[in-house]
Amino acid sequence: MSRTTTRPVDTGRNAALTVFGMGLLVIGLACLGWVGWQFFGTNIASERAYQEETAQLQQQWAEPAEEGEEPSRIKGDAIGLLRIPDLGPDYEVPILPGTDEETLTRGVGWYDSSVAPGEIGNFAVAGHRVTNGEPFRHLLDLDAGDVVEVETRDAVYTYELLGAPRDLTVADTDTWVLDPDPLNRSDDATEAIMTLTTCQDLFHSPDRSVAFAQLVGTENK
């Protein structure tokens, strides 16, 4: 009669594997949660912030302006509204001073070194292509001749794109696009130009897609 030998169960090893597996599961779920927040949660939060900034700005416009009042460069204080008709009839994004990450979660950022909307020189803005509201997600779909509208307290400025944003890519260190006259890479400005910048890729990239536009119309309010 044969005898069957039973090996003892290595409970310590099994417990360690279980803990390791649970750890991997938790890490995986955390990564999925982070990705979900970045691609969905930040958009929801930013959409609400856009609405709040727009409502606050319109309320300020409804109040009498002080004599000689100029666009504020105080962080978080919106200075205008950006509309791009070719991106949809409901496309409207607040424009805020600064291009830091916190500012870009609440709208499109206005470079502090650039001029105000409608002025001679370079009015430059930046926005995200993905996450945080994705205001420039479809910017690269635009073509030369498409218009960009900027509304301030006093006027609506209409700019016309000089080229397609997808046709010009620069490194994030190419600051000449913010020059007063970026078309000639000069500090001597003679016309009102608008520059729109965004990430060249949908995911993190040091490259920037850039579009230049010229002022073609001003409608005083």
C-alpha positions, 0 to 999 in steps of 0.5 A: 500500500503506497503512502502519499506525502503532503508538502506543508503549505508555505503560508508565509510566502502566500501571505507575502504574495497576497500583500504584494498583489494587493499593493499592485492592485491599489497602485493600478487603481490609483493610477487609473484614478489619476488619469481619470481625474486629469482627462475628465475631472479637471475638465469638469472643474475648469468648465465650472471655473470658466462659467464663474469667471465669465459671470463675474466679468460680465457683472463687472462690465455692467458696473460703471467703469472708472475713468482711464481704467485699463485691463487689470493684470492681477492674477485671477482677474479676467480681462476679456472673453475669447470666441472662435466661431469656427470652434462652435457657436457656444465657444467662449473662454475667459482670458486671464493675466498669467500663464501659470498652471493655476491660471490656465485651469480657469481660462486662457492665459494672457502673457504678462509681457504682451499688450492688451487686446486691440493695441499696437503690438503683440497680444499673446495668449496660451491655452491647454489642448488637453485637460483643464477645460481643453480650450485649444483642443481643436486649435490646430483644425483652424485655417488661415482666414478664420477669425478670433474675437476678443471682447473687453469691457469697451469693444469687440476686437476681431482678428484674422488668422494669417496661417494655420496653427498646425503649420508652425511649431516652435520649441518652448524656448523660442520666445521670439513668438512673443516679440512686439512684432513676431512676424518680423522678429522685431521689438518695433511694432507697427500693427496689432497682432495676436498670438495663440500658443498651445502644446503641439501634441495632445500629450505633454510636449516641449513643442508649441503650435503657434498661430498669428493673427492680425486685427481686422476690425474693432466694434466699440460697445 
